[in-house]
Amino acid sequence: MASTTTRDALSVMASRRSTKMFLPTPISRDVVASIVECGRMAPTGMDAQSVNFYVVTQKALVDEIATSTEAVALTKFPHLAARKAKLGVSNAITYGAPVVILLTYPTGGMCGQIDVGHTAENILIAAEAHGLGAVPTLVPQINAEKIFSLVGADSTKETFGLLIPIGEADPRYRNEGLIPAKTIKSKVVWKE
């Protein structure tokens, strides 16, 4: 029989949804550190632990990442403008989140993308467990050079993995039907 902790963990994993509307409420450093630590505990290929974390809580820097990326992204991804209008958010990159975490991995590394995926999943689940929303986004990759310069990442040695905005979910996102219904499409084959 599953323990309460196991059921709670499974409930968090099953209920976690990407959040695309955040409240501007600051998140305590302790909570952000806990989320980052969960990311750092993710499995990595050959236990290389080569994923780098750039944690941005400075509002001006979060805003610069969002506005500089959106300027490039809206022309390349027109659906973002429609999403921005529908949600009424200030930008369609960080969605008003007070925290963003940039994950990078060594350029040419053998398991970088997989390691970033494991790391991101831990971060997303940890944010949900803390009662926060988060969304993994690859769109900012088109603005990687600028983002790297803003956070101090070395573009000659690191590759953009994911940008994860984190914050308190705006209750309107879930309560007003703005979050799309999730339809599970993956194929499962059992050979018993």
FENJO-V916802 format. One line per field, one symbol per residue. psi: psi as a letter, one per 30 degrees, with the letter a starting at -180 (. if undefined). A space follows every 10 residues. Layout:
psi=???
This chain:
psi=kkleeeeeee eeeffklkkg jllgkkkkee eeeeeeeeef flklkghfhg kkkjjjfjee eeeeeeeeee eeeeeeiffe eeeeeefhlf lgefggkfkk kkkllkkfke geeeeeeeee eeeeeeeefg glllkkkfef ffgeeeeeee fgljffflkk dlkjkkakkk ffeefggfkk kkjkfkkkkk j.
